[in-house]
Amino acid sequence: MNRLKEFIDSLNMSAEEFAKAFGIHMSSVYRYTGANKKEERPLPIELAIEIAERYNLDLRWLAGENVYKYRDSTTNALAEIYSSLSDEGKKELFSFAMYVRGKEKGNG
């Protein structure tokens, strides 16, 4: 599977949502993820860097290498835990994370 598609799917985002988040056209997302086989294109390095920086991804992972997805080891551990959960567990963890984030923003 294309790593960009895998990542977008892990965010539970549509191609349209992802395109809006990065200010690109939805058709570009389809080309970069391989969904448009006729006009498939490699992910531009500038966009890859922007995605990696925004989400703390390892660029080598995004390029398809067999390395940790995230640059930070704590994030790697959290990602591994998250990946091992059922869909219900993922929803609960996400809900708790949103609660903690909201609590921190209220105290900040």
Secondary structure, 3 states (H helix, E strand, C coil): CCHHHHHHHHCCCCHHHHHHHHCCCHHHHHHHHCCCHHHCCCCCHHHHHHHHHHHCECHHHHCCCCCCCECCHHHHHHHHHHHHCCHHHHHHHHHHHHHHHHHHHHHC
